[in-house]
Structure formats: C-alpha cells, structure tokens
Amino acid sequence: QVQLEESGGGLVQAGGSLRLSCAASGRLFTFSRYAMGWFRQAPGKEREFVAVISMSDGSMDYADSVKCRFTISRDNAKNTVYLRMNSLKPEDTAVYYCAARYSSTSKQIFGYPYWGQGTQVTVSS
C-alpha cells in the first residue's frame, strides 16, 4: 500500500507563487519505481491532469494550461514530488492532488491507483 500526503497549499494573490509537496510512503514501497502525477479539481468541475514526472529519467509533461508556469520535480532520496507554481491565476484555484503509478507515466486519472487527500490552492484576483 502507498500513502501520499500533500502539503503547501494556501491562499495567494494572482501572480504569486506556491510550492506543493507530496510525501510518499508505504511498506515495501520503492518511490523511484513510480511515476508521479499532479491533478487538480476546481469546484463544480472534473478532476484534470496538471503534470507528471517519470520514475527514471525525470522526463516531464504538463497540461497546456500550466506550461511555462508550473514545474514538477522529484527527490527520490526524500520520497517526495514537488509542484512549483508561478504566475498563478484565479483559474488555478482548485484542490491539488498527487498520485502515484507504478512504472510508466500517464495523463489519465484512471491510470493512478494511489492518491493523496489533496491540498487547497486559492488564488485571489
């Protein structure tokens, strides 16, 4: 079983920055063997893909809406994945979730069996 815990959310003004963290743990869990994704869900909307990072070479992919503003990274020694969010916009307001998937990356929600509880990000205009 894999446990994921997000942190770092909060209230920020438009144009500001936040860094989200997601700490992973679990019995017999090898973090470096998992692709890690970030997703978000705004009020009244479906959960959507934000960013993903591969388990091995650290290759990354982003939703078009966050490209050039958000950066995903990981520290395998700390079992942690990060999401640096710059130039935040009110439309980035959502609950942000991290998710883990064994081996290959995916942009699909159903491709991730492990999820955190989420952290709220609110961007004021």
N, C-alpha and C positions, 0 to 999 in steps of 0.2 A: 504494500500500500504506500502511496505517495501523499505527503501533506505539503500544501503550498500556502504560504501566508504572505499577503501583500501588505505594504506599508508605504507611506509617503504622500498619500493624497491630502487634499485640503482645498482651501479657498484661495484663489489667486486672481489678480486683475488681468484683463486682456493684455497680451504682450508679454506677460510674465513667464516664468519657468517653474517646473517641478521635476523632481526625480522620483520615480516609483521604484520600489524594490520588491522582489519576491523571493523569499527564502524557502528552499525546498528541503524536505527531509523524508525519511522513511526507512524501514527495516529492509536491508538488502538493496537499497536504492542507490544507483550509481548515476549521479547527476549528469556526468559527462556523456552518458549514453542516451540522453533525452534532448529532443528539440523542444524549445520553449517558445511559447507564444503569448502575446498580449491581445486581449479583446476588450471591447467596451460596449456598454449598453446605456443608452440615454433613455429618459422617461418616455414611455409610450412607443419606444422603438425596439427593433430586434437587436440582439447582440451581434456585433460586427467585428471582423478582423481588423487589427491595428498593425501588428508587427510580429515577425518570427525570426528566430535565430537558430541555426543548425547546431547539432551536437558536436560536430568535429571541427570544421574549418572556420566556424563562426560566420558563415555567409548569412546575409540578412535579406529580408524582404519586407516591404511596407505597403499599407494601403495608400492609394493615391492622395487621399485627403490629408495625410500626415507626412508625406515625403518631404525631405529637406527641413522638417521642423522637429521630428522625433528621431531618437536614436536608441536602438536596442543593443544591449551588450550583456555579457555574462562573465562571471568569475567562477570557474569550475572549482577552484580551491575553497571557495566560500559557499558553494551550492546556491548561488544567488544569480538572478537575472534582473536587469535594470531596464527602465524605460525613461530616458531623458526627454523631456517635453519642453520645447522652446516655442516662443511666439504663440502662446496659447490664445485660442479664440473661444468666444462663448459657446460655439457649436462643439467644442471639445468636452463640454460638460457631460459627464457620464460616470457610471461605476466602471472601474477598470479591473479586469480580471487577468490573472496569469494562468497559463495552462501548460501541461506537460504531455509530451507524446514520445513514445519510445522510437528512437532511430530517426526516421525521415521527417522533414518539415511538412507542414500543411497550413493552408489558409482557411480550412473548413472547420467549423465549430465541432461537428460530429466526429472529427478526427482526433479529438483530445479526450482521453478518459479521465484525466485528473485536472481539477480546477480548485482555485482558491476561492475565498469568500468575497473578495472584491474590496476595492478601496475607492471612496468617493472623490472625484475631482470636480470642482465647481469653478468656472471661470466667469467672473463678473465683467460686464461691459463698462 
